[in-house]
Amino acid sequence: MRIFWPAAYFTPPSCFSSPPVCSALGAYFGITFIGYASQFGVSPWLILPGLIVSGILLGFIGPPIERLLRTVYSRDESFQLLLTFALVLMFQDVFKFIWGANPRSLDNAYLVYGTISAGDFSMPVYNLLVILAAIAIAAGLGAFLQGTNYGRILRATAENRGMAEALGVDVRRIYSAVFTLGAVLGTTAGALVVPTAAASLDMAIEFVVEAFAVVVIGGLGSMRGALIGAAIVGLIRALSIVFFPEFEVIAIYVIVIGVLILRPAGLFGRSLA
């Protein structure tokens, strides 16, 4: 199960590509962080909290990237998409320069937490912990958006930026805060997924595809849609890997095509007509 990006709640397409870049960066940094921690004798049992810390530490890259993308928020959406995709390609070269072209992984270190077995079914405890972490983050973020004044301001800004500005809301600060939160979740998610999936140069592209599918399925501008879309994409991909590995990516696109045909605005999006 993927940790979804709250940046999907905002309309600028520049939000789609940058959090996946953060996820790939979090994956590589997480490997490096745990590698150095192991050299200093840190217990393998601290892998999970160590990865979480490494992801949070990388959250500082959010504001600089958001400031760069802020210059194109008012421009044509296709221009925004091209710019952010260019950032993805640039970061691929950065990853290659620092970590090399070969995939990097933590081997089987995460198995220190053991496995859960039931008949022929077995599951690493680490995977269960990551799923629980994703659910807790989703629940906490939902409670924050629904039950706090800042969350209401954030939702109001997402719904109508012009009206929010007219009422005195500092929209730039809101966008920066949400983008930074998305960066933190992205880097943390990337770090957490590394023990079970190697970090590679194609990670950012894969995350962009998944983020796009989540937004199309759930509906742009809906946090509930982002959550449901992420759950659908994650479950469909997992089931495809188990039963039909060859259709792992195709299965997601089939769902996306079906949603575009039957409900172009997404499951929880609102039609612009």
N, C-alpha and C positions, 0 to 999 in steps of 0.2 A: 504494500500500500504506500503510495507516494504522499509526502507532505505537500499539500497544495499551496499555491502562492496567492497571498491576498492581493498582489498586484493585479490579478485577473479581475478584481472588482472595479478597477478604473478603466476608462475608455482608451487612453493613448496606447496604440499598438506597440510603442516602445517598451511597454511593460512585459511583452510576451517573451522577448529574446534575452533580456539581461539577467533575470533570475536564473534561467538555465545555465548561463555562463557562471554565475555565482555557485551553482550546484557543482559544476565540473571543477571549479577552483577549490571548493570545499572538499571535494573528494581527494584531489591531489595533496592539498595541505593537510588533510586528516591523516593520510598515509605518512607524510613526513613527520607530523607531530607525534604520532604513535611510535614511529621508528626511533626518534630521539628519546622519547619517554622510556622505551624499552632499554635503550643503551644506559640510561641512568637508573635502571633497576626498578622501574615502576611495575607494580603487579599487573598481570594480564587481566585480572578482574576489573581493572579500571579503564578498560578499552572503551566501554560505552560512555561513561562520563567524560573521558578524555576526548572522544570524538565530538561530543556536544560542546565542550569548551573550545575546541579548535574551530568549530563552525561559528560559534558566537564571536570569537576573536576576529574573524574575517568580516564581521558585519560593518567594519569601518569603511569598506570599499563602496558601500551603498551610496552615501552622499556625493562623492566625486562623480560616480557614474550618472547619478540622477541630475547633477548640475550640467553635465554634458548633454544629456538627452532633453533637458528642459528647453534648450534652444530650438527644438524642433516640434514641441507640443502643438504649436499653432499652425504648423505646416501640413501639407497633404499627408494623409496616412501612409501612402505608398512610400513617401520619402522617409518616414519614421521607420518603417519596416526594413527598408534598404540599409539605413544607418545602423540599426541594431543588429542586423544580420552581418554587416561588415565588422561589428565589434566581436561577434562570435568567431569569425574567421581570424581576426587579429589575435584573439585570446588563444586560439588553437596554436598559433605560432609561438606565443608566450609559453604555453604548456610544453611544447616540443623543445624549446630552448632550455627551460629549467629542468624538466623531468624526463626529457627524451621522448622518442616516438613510440617506444614499446609500452604496452599496458602495464600498470602498476597495481599491486594488490597487497593485502595483509595476510595472504595465505589462509590458513584455517584457524587463526588466532581466536576468532570469535566463538569457536566451539568450546572454549573454556567454560562457558555458561551451561553447557550440556545440551541435551535434546529431550523433547517430549515424544513419547511413543505410544501409539494406540493401535494395536494390530499391525497391519502393514503400513500404517501411516506414521511418519516421523517428521518432526519439525524442530529446527534449532531454537532454543530458548531466546537467542539473540533476535531472531526474526519476530518473535512474539513481543519482545520488549520494544522493538521499533514500531510495530503496529500500535501498541498501547500508547507509545509516545505521540504518534501521529493523531490518534483519537483524542488524547488529552490536549494537544495543541489546538486542534480544530474546535473542541468544546470551549477551551479558554478564550480563543479568538472570537468565537461566536458570542460568548457571554460579554466580552469586552465591547463588541460592536453594538450589542443590544441593550446593555445595562449601564453604560457609562456616558457621561456628557460628551467626552471626546469621541467616543464611538459614534454617537448620533451626529456629531459635526462631520465626522469622516463620511458617514453614509449620505448625509445631505450634500456634501461636496461632490461625491460620486454621482449623485442623482442629477444635480443641477449646479454646475460650477459657477455660472454667471450669477445666479441668485445668491449663492454662498458668498461670493465676493461682494455683492451689493449689501449684504448684511454684516460685512466687516470681517469675514473669515479670511485668515492668511492662507490662501490656497497653496502658495508655494511651499510653505512650511508643512502643510498637510501632505502634499505630494511627496516631499522629501522624507517625511516620517514614515509614510506607508511604503515607499520604495526601499527605505532602509530596513524596515521590518521584513519585507519580501526578500531582501538580500540575506538577512540573518537566517530566515527560514530556508532559503535556497542553499546557503553554504552548509548549514547544519544538516539538511537532508542529504546533500552530496556526501558529507563526511560519514553519515550513518549508513549509507548504502554501500560504501566501499568494502566492508568486510565480506559481503556476499556477492559483489560484482566489481570486477577490476575497473580502475580508472583508466580511461583511454581518451584519445584525441577526439573521438566521435561522440563523447558523452553529451557535450553541449547541444549538438545537432539533434540527438535523440530526445533530449529534454525539451527542446523547442517543439518538436513534433508532438510530444505528449501534452505540452502546455496548450498548443493550438487545438488539439483534440478535446481537451478538458473544457476550454472556452466555448468551442462550437457545440459540444454536447450540453453543457450546463447552461449556457447563455451568458453573453457579455453583460457585466454590470450586476451580477447576482452572486453573493457569497454562498448562498445555499446551492446554487448551480455549480459553483467552483468545487464545493465539497462533493456533491453527488457525481459530477463529471469526473473528478479525480478517482472516486471509488469505482465507477464503472470502468474507466480505462485501466486501473490497476487490476481489478478482478478479471476483466476480459483477457488482459495480457497474461496473467498468471494461469488461468484456465487453458489458454492456448498453448502455453509452454508445456503444461502437463499432458494434454491430450493431442494437440496438433501443433507441434513446434514450428512447422513450416508456415503456419498461418498467424504467427504471433503479431506481425505488423499489419497484415491484411485485415485481420479481424477488427482492429481498431478503426481502420479506414472504412470498413463496411458500416460500422455503427455511425461514423461521422457522416457518410453519404446518406444513410437513412434519415438521420436527424435533419440534414440540410434539405432533403426532399419533403419530409413530412412536417417539420417544424423549424423553419430557417432561423428563427430567433433563439433556438435552443429550448431545452426542457423548462427552464425557469426564466428565460429572457423575455423581454417585452418587444413586440413588433414595433418597428419605426413607422409603419403606415398609419 
